[in-house]
Amino acid sequence: MAGENDRVIYVDMTDQSVAIQPFPQEWKLLGGRALSARILLEQCDPACEPLGPDNVLVMAPGVLSGTTASTSGRISIGGKSPLTNGIKEANAGGNPGQDLMKLGYRALIVKGQPADSSRRYGLRVEQESVTVVEADAEKGLWNYALCEKLLADEDKNASVISIGPAGEGLLAGASVACTDQDRERRPARHAARGGLGAVMGSKGLKWVLVDPQKAKTRRPEDTKAFMAKNKSYSADYLGGAQMFQTGTSAFVQTANMLHTFVYKNRTEGQSPDVEALDGARIVEKFAERGGGMHNCMTGCIVKCSNIVHNAAGDYVTSALEFETITLLGASCAISSLDDVAELDRLCDELGLDTIETGAAIAVLMDSGNLDWGNAKEAKDIIRNVADGSERNTAIGNGVVAVGKLTGHARVPEGRGQAIPAWDPRPLKATGVTYATSAMGADHTAGLIINPGLAPEDFARASQESQIVNTATDSSGFCQFLQATIADIAEFYSAFYGEEVTKEQVADMAWECMEDEWKFNEGAGWTAEGDKLSDCLVEEGIGPDGVFKFDVGAETIAAAKVRFEPTDELYGTQASA
């Protein structure tokens, strides 16, 4: 039966030992975010110190990763966040998720930490062996140089999960990088939010190299049904609107119109530099600079990632996304896409979340400690973020740390995590997601771009979006493929050769959310914290400051009590 020989890798960094155990069959419908949540709830003390030895780092591909299902290879990174002090899952594209699943590894679970915190280790994952190796020689390397070194003499199919100096320095805004599927295998895909790079760094783990060699894709039980579903679904997607055809950077103009292309630390919802920062400028320059759209992982049909070159025609980064353009660009009053591309590359190199970092720099500017639009100094801060200096360390630790350092009150956050580009004041149902999700302020938890939604519909819209996105993040599908719960159920049914209903998939997603809330209760979260920072409630944007996050506590609380599922829920597409 499909998946019956699946395994789990346990690594204890206290003594650098490895154990490989059978994957519990009762968990077979759990992957990605749902699997990470279940493991953390059962195996991690919610009250632990996020950067202490008792935290657990989970790397879990989605259920369909490693199969031929289109755009299905994402991997979830999970642990207790040093930023939110709660459970966190962040997922990424690239090939490591595909490769782990081709080898039959459903999860990699890392516990403990070395007695000597100055030591660095790597983990080699192969078909029949998983080995911890010394990696002191890679200490402090930036992600691109690290992956180039690691992969120089490896099989062409090998992939890498890594952290940069920010993760090694235990900075709460640190990300985990995954290499993409291009020939260069660049570490440009990041599980960015929540500081999980710092958790990986606290384990002394600098990198994981996955070598699948010629391992085959995972074989479904009902191959005919699986292939038919994949073919029809892919054809429907490719024949549809393909809203991500030129990447998320194409949303700049729409966001500006909706007053959520935020400017100068969210004091305004529209940027005067919208034309210069419009993602259309990236696409226009492909002809003269090179670059283009590509797929970050094997089997992706969305191809949302833009490869950005500079004026000399040299590669800079991939991809330059809407969130990054907004937070590192407009919110900091930085008006050049070239500057934003360089800032994005630096964040990838050092291993930093571009949302948290951009928001932190904007708070620094708003406090008067850095001039608005000073891209040169912003780059210097990121280059030197792990140097131990007070200012740079605060930037690496995120918006709340910068607010404390400067004494500045305008700190847009939810549960200690920076608000994403999509602003909760014109998009109030999205604000309900930010306030109620166990992930803290995270647009990928459940984004609702519907400024005309009636207040009585905020809670249901948020909850349904959260359920769909949780199911998607557990399946391995990219949210940009816009799979529905019904689609996921059909894929699961064909893969396992037994009926998996849409109700089962929705229930699994809700149970994942309940697992996460339960973990956070053990970590000390209370309902009183289900809110956003005062500046988003008291300060308006838009015409005459009309947009404020004025959603009442009752509406927010209602999103955490399950509504009766409707047929619309099962057919709702994932959003990000």
ABEGO torsion letter per residue (X at the ends): XBGAABBBBBBBAAAGBBBBBBBBAAAAABBEAAAAAAAAAAABBAABBAABAABBBBBBBBAABGBABBGAABBBBBEBBAAAGBBBBBBBBEAAAAAAAAAGBABBBBBEBBABAABBBBBBBBAABBBBBBAAAABGBBAAAAAAAAAAABBAABBBBBBBAAAAAGBAABBBBBBBABAAGBBABBBABGGAAAAAAAAGBABBBBBAEABBBBBBABAAAAAAAAAAAAAAAAABAGAAAAEAAAAAAAAAAAGABBBGGGABABBAAAAAABAAAAAAAAAAAEEEBBBABBGBAAGABBBBBBAAGBBABOBBBAAAAAAABAAAGBABAAAAAAAAAAAAAAGBBAAAAAAAAAAAAAAGABBBGBAAAAAAAAAAAAAGBAAAAAAAAEAAAAAAAAGBABBBBBGGBBBBABBAAABAAAAAAAAABAAEBBAAAGBBBBAABBAAAAAAAAAAAAAAAAAAAAAGBBAAAGBBAAAAAAAAAAAAGBBBBAAAAAAAAAAAAAAAAAAAAAAGBBAAABBBBAAAAABBBEBGGABBBABBAAAAAAAABBBBBBAAAAABBBBX
